[in-house]
Amino acid sequence: MTLRSSGEALARFLADPAHSGIYRLGASGATDMGEAEGLCWHCLHVPRRWNRETLLDALAASLAFPAHFGRNWDAAWDCLTELEWKAGKARVILVPAAPADGAAMAIFLELMSDASHHWAARGKSLSVLMVEDGVCGEEDDFAGEVPAWLAALPSLSDTALGETG
């Protein structure tokens, strides 16, 4: 399978609401998908460290939450479940890896998993890709051992290509 066809297979996988969820992906996988048709990309700005504030701020900026967004998890849920959808477009949120507050990341992952399931039940695809290497035009400060929260996520490449290839 060529890089282009593997990127197309990944894009098709993500466009299916049955595959909404959170996945781990290497930066090369994100690059392979490029401007895949049918996907609406959102990239969170990578901070020096993910914590409650940086996760909420980056999510709000990337998804254009309204000005009245309360900068808390409940308000993020409200905004996530009220998103406007472009016809025929799946939403893919890229979250570059960075050192993280484990408790905040656990809540973020639960929030995003719940939101993915919420939209899948409505026939819309929302996927979150936790990208292991720097993407989105930023250099990350993630070095050393992969944290347990990231290693525990299914690999998008393995999952999608195993099912489609």
Wavefront OBJ file of the C-alpha trace (Angstrom):
o trace
v 0.000 0.000 0.000
v 1.448 3.396 -0.983
v 1.600 6.373 1.374
v -1.125 8.104 -0.644
v -3.442 5.098 -0.557
v -2.787 4.543 3.156
v -3.648 8.204 3.784
v -6.843 7.801 1.772
v -7.728 4.648 3.727
v -7.186 6.513 7.012
v -9.370 9.391 5.787
v -12.169 7.001 4.765
v -11.942 5.309 8.151
v -12.242 8.638 9.998
v -15.177 9.777 7.869
v -17.307 6.852 9.106
v -19.276 7.797 12.268
v -18.885 4.195 13.491
v -15.166 4.958 13.922
v -15.584 8.192 15.899
v -13.225 8.173 18.854
v -9.722 8.885 20.055
v -6.639 7.453 18.390
v -2.867 7.721 18.594
v -1.091 8.705 15.381
v 2.494 9.386 14.344
v 3.120 12.729 12.631
v 3.855 10.941 9.359
v 0.335 9.495 9.427
v -1.162 12.966 9.803
v 0.976 14.196 6.914
v -0.085 11.240 4.749
v -3.729 12.267 5.040
v -2.966 15.794 3.870
v -6.052 17.588 2.648
v -8.191 14.450 2.578
v -11.621 14.974 1.116
v -14.522 14.793 3.530
v -12.496 15.819 6.601
v -12.657 19.136 8.440
v -9.340 19.537 10.299
v -8.805 21.326 13.606
v -5.341 21.523 15.133
v -4.811 22.429 18.767
v -1.873 24.750 19.374
v 0.809 22.780 21.193
v 1.796 24.305 24.531
v 4.896 23.619 26.590
v 2.633 21.475 28.797
v -0.972 20.314 28.559
v -3.008 21.188 31.630
v -6.645 22.081 32.225
v -6.237 25.675 31.042
v -4.136 24.939 27.948
v -6.434 22.092 26.870
v -9.589 24.196 27.249
v -8.060 27.275 25.599
v -6.663 25.308 22.661
v -9.947 23.456 22.142
v -11.921 26.711 22.275
v -9.602 28.434 19.786
v -9.465 25.512 17.367
v -13.221 24.911 17.303
v -14.181 28.606 17.544
v -16.198 28.275 20.745
v -18.401 31.306 21.418
v -17.101 34.288 23.398
v -19.265 33.302 26.390
v -17.408 29.944 26.742
v -16.865 29.469 30.484
v -13.413 27.801 30.315
v -14.454 24.716 32.278
v -15.151 21.081 31.355
v -18.944 21.412 31.518
v -18.903 24.452 29.247
v -16.595 22.595 26.843
v -19.118 19.730 26.727
v -21.916 22.175 25.941
v -19.900 23.734 23.098
v -18.798 20.350 21.738
v -22.370 19.099 21.545
v -23.580 22.276 19.833
v -21.036 22.339 16.997
v -22.198 23.246 13.500
v -21.319 20.660 10.858
v -20.383 21.245 7.235
v -22.422 18.937 5.012
v -20.640 15.638 4.458
v -17.579 16.601 6.516
v -16.177 14.626 9.421
v -14.373 16.621 12.114
v -10.846 15.572 13.019
v -9.100 17.253 15.936
v -5.300 16.952 15.996
v -3.786 17.181 19.468
v 0.028 17.324 19.332
v 1.762 15.414 22.103
v 3.365 17.446 24.855
v 4.102 16.801 28.508
v 0.767 16.731 30.331
v -0.898 16.934 33.687
v -2.200 13.358 33.922
v -5.454 14.257 35.695
v -6.322 17.009 33.208
v -5.477 14.784 30.249
v -7.659 11.973 31.642
v -10.628 14.351 31.911
v -9.932 15.745 28.422
v -9.808 12.247 26.910
v -13.054 11.271 28.653
v -14.711 14.497 27.455
v -13.600 13.939 23.870
v -14.604 10.271 23.939
v -18.066 11.224 25.178
v -18.365 13.931 22.513
v -17.273 11.469 19.807
v -19.942 9.004 20.917
v -22.534 11.783 21.117
v -21.950 12.753 17.478
v -21.663 9.167 16.226
v -25.146 8.494 17.637
v -26.311 11.374 15.427
v -24.595 10.079 12.285
v -21.654 12.519 12.459
v -17.993 11.619 12.764
v -15.806 13.328 15.374
v -12.334 11.880 15.872
v -9.470 13.052 18.040
v -5.943 12.180 16.953
v -3.309 12.391 19.647
v -0.287 12.973 17.438
v 2.930 11.520 18.843
v 5.267 13.950 17.070
v 5.166 17.702 16.431
v 2.674 18.781 13.755
v 0.590 21.851 13.002
v 3.672 23.932 12.268
v 4.878 23.772 15.854
v 7.792 22.088 17.528
v 6.744 20.060 20.527
v 8.604 19.693 23.795
v 7.648 16.036 24.136
v 10.699 13.885 24.672
v 11.557 10.620 26.318
v 9.166 7.829 27.215
v 5.647 7.856 25.807
v 3.222 8.559 28.685
v 0.806 5.804 29.674
v -2.281 7.822 28.632
v -0.901 8.105 25.088
v 0.418 4.549 24.838
v -2.993 3.191 25.961
v -4.787 4.698 22.951
v -5.348 2.543 19.873
v -3.081 3.365 16.946
v -5.105 4.815 14.090
v -2.755 3.385 11.477
v -2.969 -0.147 12.910
v -6.734 0.025 13.466
v -7.706 1.615 10.156
v -5.266 -0.176 7.874
v -5.939 -3.502 9.583
v -9.638 -3.064 8.874
v -9.366 -1.613 5.355
v -6.176 -3.163 4.016
l 1 2 3 4 5 6 7 8 9 10 11 12 13 14 15 16 17 18 19 20 21 22 23 24 25 26 27 28 29 30 31 32 33 34 35 36 37 38 39 40 41 42 43 44 45 46 47 48 49 50 51 52 53 54 55 56 57 58 59 60 61 62 63 64 65 66 67 68 69 70 71 72 73 74 75 76 77 78 79 80 81 82 83 84 85 86 87 88 89 90 91 92 93 94 95 96 97 98 99 100 101 102 103 104 105 106 107 108 109 110 111 112 113 114 115 116 117 118 119 120 121 122 123 124 125 126 127 128 129 130 131 132 133 134 135 136 137 138 139 140 141 142 143 144 145 146 147 148 149 150 151 152 153 154 155 156 157 158 159 160 161 162 163 164 165
